[in-house]
Amino acid sequence: MKISGSTFLITGGSAGIGKATAKLLVEKGGMVAITVRDEKKLKESAKKIGAYPIHADVSKHEDIEKTFNYFMSEFNKLDCLINNAGIGGRWNEVFDLEWDDFVDVYSVNVFGAAMMAKKAAEIFREQKHGNIVNIASTAALKGSADGTVYSSSKFALRGMTECWRAELRKYNVRVFLINPSEVITAFDSPDGKERDEVPNKLRPVEIAHTIVSTLEMDDRGFIPEVTIWATNPF
């Protein structure tokens, strides 16, 4: 895929992996839109990156429709959807699981990602080309104590990725899964602020580099799944 001149829609693009990926794509000549549900963060990040801002929440049906209407009005085509928006928390043992915790996390990590992919797939089928990048986690590969809600949401995203890949290859659509290990971002930060870098831990830029490098392979081929580990986080 040639990044320059291609269009990208990134959910959750105001911080962390989404922001770093948007920045790298813009630097390479990509035309990028980011969606964020916090309007203030959206405007600040979009201006700093040089991205087109779309105020939207992927857990809301009407916002997904609005997102694609705005995007297509601005760019007229979509080359790549990056399903990056995600939430964590709700770290409870099975004894303490709550129904509402599943609803909150799944509405973004599973339902929102699926409905964004549905809209993108409709466009890609007509175009006969496209890319979907799903940002999962190493939690999609192995469960852990207290991780029932979050880990199962990422397992679901991994399973959906395999289904979409099987369905969309005949339309020249590539579907990727990216599994970051622990990354120093605002994810699960109590105040929502970016955490300070740690020398031996992954940064958003490492994940952004992986996403962009994977996309840059010639469209005749693709790497279905990539897992990124810190070399020595101990």
N, C-alpha and C positions, 0 to 999 in steps of 0.2 A: 504494500500500500504506500502510495506517495502521500506524505503528510501535508505538504504544501498544497494549498488550494482545496483540501478536503474539509468536510464539516463534521463537527463533533458535538454531541450533547452529553453533558456530564451532570449527573445528579449528585447533590451534596458537594458542591464545588467551592465552598467558601473557606475551607481549611483542610489540613492534612493531605491525604492521598489525592483527593479530588482537586484541590487547589494546585498542588505540585504538578499533577498531570496536565491540568489546563494550562499552566504556565509553560511547561515544556512544549506542548503542542502549538501554542501561540508562537513561541520562539522559533519553531520549525516551519512557520507559515500556515498553520492550520487555522480554520475559522471555528471558534469555540463558543458555545453557550453553556452557562452553568445554571443549575437550579438550586435554590436554597429557600428554606421556609422562614428564616430570619431575614427580614428585608434590609435591615441596617448592615448586617454582615455581607449580604448579597451585593449591595451597592459598593461597599468598600473593597471587597475582593475583586469584583468584576472590573472596577476602575483600575486597580493595581495590576491585574493580569492582562487586561485588554480583551476581556471576554464579554459576550452579550448576556445581560442578566435576565433571568426569568424567575419571578417570585412564585414559588410553587412548593407544595408538599406532596411527595409521592404517595402518601397514604390516603389521599383524597381523590376520588374518581374525577371530579370536575377539574382538579388541578392538572391531572395527567392530560386530559383533553386540551386544556388551555396551553399547556407546555408545548405540545406538538403544533397547535395552531400558530402560536407565536414563533416557534422555531422555523416552520416551513414558510411563514410569511417573510421572515428575515432572510433565510438562506436558500429557499426553493428546493433544497435537496438535503438528504441526511446520509452521510457515509458511515457514521459510527455512533452507537449508543454505548456509553459507559455507565453501567449500573453501580454507582459507588455509594449512594446514600445508604446508611445503615445505623442502627442503634444497638447498644448492648445493655449492660446492667442486668438487673433481675437475677442476680447470682444466688440461687437458692437450691438447697438439697431437695430431693423428691418429696420429703415430708412437708415442705413449706411452699410448694408450688401454688401459684394463683392463676386463675383463668385470665384475669385482666393483663397479667404480665405477658402471656402468650399473644393476646390480641394486640397489645402495644408493639411488641417486637416484630411479630409476623406481618403486621400491617405495612411496615416499611421494608423489612429485609426479604420478605417473601411475596406478599400480595402486590406491593408497590413495584418491586422489581419485575414481577410477572406482567403486570399491566403496561409498564413502560416497554417491555420487550414485545408485547403484543402489538402495540401501536407502531413500533419501529419495524417489526417483521412485515406488517402490511405494506409499509413503504418499500422495504427491501424486495419484497416479492414482485412489486411492480417494476422496480428499477433493475431487477435481476443482479443485484450485488448489495453488499453491506457487511457490517461488522457489529457484533454485540460483545462487549467485555463485561463480565460479571466479577465484581470484587467480593470474594468470599473470605476465607481465613483458614489457617491451619486447624481451626476449630471445626472445619467442615470435613477434616480427615480423621479426627480422633476426639472423642468426647472426654470430658473431665468432670471431676466432682464439682458440684454447684453450677455446671454449665448447661443444664438441660434446655433451658429456653433459648439461649443464644446459639449454642452449638447446633441444636436441632434446626434452627432457622437457616444456618449456613449449610447444613447437610441438605436441606430442602433446596437451597439455591444451587448446590452442586448437582443434585438430581435433575432439576429443571434445565440446567445448562446442557446436560447430556440429551435430554428430550429435544430441546430446541435445535441442537446440533444435528440430530438425526433427521429432523423435519426440514431444516433450512438449507442444508448443503446443496440440494438440487437447484436452489435459486442463487447459487454462488455466494451464499452468506456464511461467513466464518463466525463461530461462537467460541469465545475464550473464557476460561476460568482462571482467575489470579488468586492465589492463596498466600497472603502475607502472614508472616509470624508476627510477634508483637512489634508494633511500630510506635514510635514516640510521637503521638498526635494528641488532639483534644478529645479523642474517643474515650468515653467513660470518665473524662475529667469532671469533677463535681461542679466547677464553675464554667465549664465549656471553653476554657482557655487552652491554647497550645502548651504542652509540657516542654520543659527544657530538654535539649538534646543530651543524649548520653553517648559517650564515645564508642561503646561497643554494641549499641543497639541500633536497629534499623530506623531510618528516617523516611519520611514520605517520598523524598527524591529517589530513593532506591526502588520503590514500588513504581513510581512514575516512569523511571528509566526502563523497568521491565515491561510495563504496558506498551510504551511507545516502541521499544525495540521489537517486541512481539508483533505489533501491528505492521511494522515496516517490512516484514517478510513479503516477498512477491505474492500477490493474491492467489496464485495457483496452489499455494500451500499454507498451512497454519499449524501452530502449536496448540493443541487443545487445552492443556492445563499446565500452569507453572506455579511452583511453590518457592517462596523466598524465605530463607533463614538468615539470621544474623550469624556471622562466622563463629564468634565466641562471645556469647552474651552472658557468660557466667562470672 
